[in-house]
Amino acid sequence: MARKASKNIIDPATRAFNAADRQLHAHPLFAPLISRARIYRGQSALCPDDAWAIVTDAGGIYVHPTRRAEEQEWIYVLSHCLLHLALSHFKRDRKPLEWNAACDVFVARFLADLKIGRAPEELRADDLPGGNEDRLYDLFCADGIPKHLQRLSVGGMQRLDLYYDDKRRYSLHDRRAWQASFAFGLRQAVNSAIDTAAGRAPTFKADGTSISKAIAARSWFISSYPLIGAIVASFEIVEDTAICLREEISVGAVNAHSKEIFINPGVGLTEQECRFVIAHEILHVGLFHSQRCEGRDPYLWNIACDFVINGWLIEMGIGTLPQVGGLYDPELKGLSAESIYDRIVTDMRRFRRLATLRGVGLSDMMGPSEGRADSHAMDLDEFYRRAMSQGLEYHLAENRGFLPAGLIEEIRALSQPPIAWDVELARWFDDWFDPIEKVRSFARPSRRQASTPDIPRPSLVPREGATDGRTFGVILDTSGSMDRRLLAKALGAIASYSVVHEVPMVRVVFCDAAAYDQGYMAPDAIADCVQVKGRGGTILQPAIDLLQTSDDFPKDGPLLVITDGRCDRLNIRRNHAFLLPKGARLPFIARGPVFRVE
């Protein structure tokens, strides 16, 4: 028994360090910062023997593993390192010693004014000069670093405490994430001070009485889950019952434009459930689910995305699925949101009764017109795309946990530029029309014949019969709802690709309330014959049937349908594709590829 008890004895140095760590986790200003930092205090730590600690731009704080100190001294040292990160002191374009000294002076003055911790004897200095880091840096570069200020670094006398991690790059997103955590801590400190002064809180601290479970869950992501930590750090958690009632939010919702995650405090979620909800909402944002709706029913698309995200989170073991609004079906594992949506629309009455985290009939992906106004001028799409891609790389490099293959594929696809509609259309032509075999013919002289009139030179011409049956059908919606610019872009692309692929003639059918067979036409002549008749609704099935049963149209000839989606449900037995305006949707599940014109 005595032997077992000895294992639980903690040495005084570790006890003092752990107490300091707990104090900073309870401090409203430093709690968000220390929750985000990674602190190492092992024998293999990078801290030099004569140093207290060093801090890296990757967010790591390496503490001396055996140094004995009091609790207040460790509070000072850890706060010093955290402020370097919070104040963005990592700048490679400055002289290292002078810049490090300037930052140390600024931090020492900040901590003295804040009256937190106690500086160890060898880190104390009197007569600290005023001014910000840049002014101090210019002063030290011009006049040198005063000797009494060279001792302020927690990295040791005349040593750096700012280190750069060459394995990864300190990005703009890292800097903004630390700044966001610092700003949140400042707001929290002010609120705590007001509550303490007003008698609403007994002490000035950030313990469970002042930090909600949702804030604690957010801090966990920032410090321990790099996949979405950068995006989470830039979002504000809104826990206001009045706002949730006004916006009809049952459990949670997200507004990517105003960078707010709404969590209804009246539901009484546990911290694990808060983690699940926050991760759920952030993945909606990071995977661009709103933008990928592409004309689908917004609510049913939200339902499909919820099934995918919740399946991933359960598989990853992130938090706990809430009792309300948590959609999960193990039979849908491995399916994409697009595939699940195609299943949902076959039974819309059933799925419209399901509830998202926001509620029945409401999408938890709120748009720019909902919630509070967007005050960010930066390109949010690019920020979310880069944050997700970098978070994935950090997550995999640091082995932070299992990630489903489908999630990894979607994140990596975000870093690839989207394929333009005309490029996709060109690939469709490539699939159907192989290059024509050409043969030499003296019937048509070569263009080089004039340079050598005495030497006959053949030209390359298509093999006889090579273009027979080389055609496709075009069904044009010419109703009044069609956009003329869409027609111009689509017909121009069809003409150019037909010429390139040596398609001599195209079978064309115009259609609005009835079908008008135009017969075979040269591709570049179609645009001149199109007239938008303006009769309202469109019935395309007769045009489809006309080409599917026509004796003079090849049985394997593909069809290209150009419409705005305001048409009847189609039954197409041939290979086919659709050209739609971006944002439009078909009233049925498309079996062929859909190209969306910008």
Beta strands, then each sheet from edge to edge (+ up, - down):
strand 1: 38-40
strand 2: 53-56
strand 3: 60-63
strand 4: 162-163
strand 5: 236-238
strand 6: 252-255
strand 7: 260-263
strand 8: 365-366
strand 9: 438-445
strand 10: 458-462
strand 11: 473-477
strand 12: 506-511
strand 13: 515-521
strand 14: 559-562
strand 15: 576-581
strand 16: 594-597
sheet 1: 1+ 3+ 2- 4-
sheet 2: 5+ 7+ 6- 8-
sheet 3: 9+ 10-
sheet 4: 13+ 12- 11- 14- 15- 16-
end
